[in-house]
Amino acid sequence: MKITEIEPIHLRLPNVEDLPDGTLDVLVVRIHTDAGLTGIGEVTSQSYVCKAIFEAPRSAQRRHGLNQLLIGRDVTDVESLWEYLYYQTNRFGRRGAAIHAISGADIALWDLVGKAQGKPVFELLGGGRRDTVRAYASYLFGDTPEETAALAAEAVSLGLTAAKFGWGPLGEDPDVDVAHIRAAREVLGDQRDLMVDAGHAWDFETALDRARRFEPFGIDWLEEPLSQDDRKGYAQLCAASPVPIAAGEGDVTHWDFEDLIERGVHVIQPDVAFCGGLTVCRRVSEMTERLGRRAVPHCFSTGINLAASLHWMAATPSGDLVEYCLRPSPLMRKLVANLPPLVDGRVPVPQGPGLGIELDEAIVEQYRV
């Protein structure tokens, strides 16, 4: 089965606000083959840049566009193709947008192999350990504690057993921060998990102070309290914090995540459509399982990312949690025609060949750039 065509399809809503919201703009990747099968992937990054990385013409060695590298290649060993793409882009890649673009190709390639073999992707990744994955609601903090409490009430009404709140007003005033977290905890009760995403708001001393202030509320983790580049700070914080520390949504390749683990981070959070794809995610969970850490997907874009994350978690021994984005964007709610739904706080893992999803072509055409 050889690759005959690659389509990087840029979808964008008419109004893209300056918000930490990955549901407003996305690059969908379709890879076509001479077997009549098409694989679907997603890139969650700067779509204009990543589209150019696919379409760039052949250049000197290790500087090629992804289309030039993949067309004509045989689709059998996805991990070998990942290594090939990584090497042949390393003069402008190794990290950053090149790896983001490779993520979309990698997801589509796993989808293709699954379709060719008539197997869901989770079987290719190591077997199905669960048919559903527990979901946590992912919200931006409300402008006031009362608005945050209302969002927590929505999570309860949806049957969710966990909720994460992040960004928004969090970070500037410790008393305001505590008021928001108290409001969420009071609504969620003691039987549901509460996580906090600080959006890399602080330095080490401030983050440690907030961790101590948040400890009485029993949060499951404090996410990205420091700059993503402050690796020494993470090593200090993870050793001293009374609550688990989570990080990794901005990291790529298994080497970056290995470094986070060595720094002591408790919860490792790759985004499958950003970090290098399912190939990288499988390597990450192999490390976390071996070293007693936890891998939980960052997933705040479209149903393609959600489906890929579900397959990864279904194949991971301790992988029973997935971020479930509740933003109203049609790229999240409608792009995947058979979007995996919330059912009693859990999400069913697609059982069809490959990723087991289909795109709504009307949505593709409506929002195509």
Buried (B, 14 or more C-beta within 10 A) or exposed (E): BEBEEBEBBBBBBEEEEEEEBBBBBBBBBBBBBEEEBBBBBBBBBBBEBBBBBBEBEEEEEBBBBBBBBBBEBEBEEBBEBBEBBBBBBBBBBBBBBBBBBBBBBBBBBBBBBBBBEEBBBBBBBBEBBBEBBBBBBBBBBBEBBEBBBEBBEBBBEBEBBBBBBBBBBBBEEEEBBBBBBBBBBEBBEEEBBBBBBBBBBBEBEBBBEBBEBBEEBEBBBBBBBBBBEBBEBBBBBBEBBEBBBBBBBBBBBBEBBBBBBEBBBBBBBBBBBBBBBBBBBBBBBBBBBEEEBBBBBBBBBBBBBBBBBBBBBBBBEBBBBBBBBBBEBBBBBBBBEBBBEBEEBBBBBBEBBBBBBEBBEEBBEEBEE
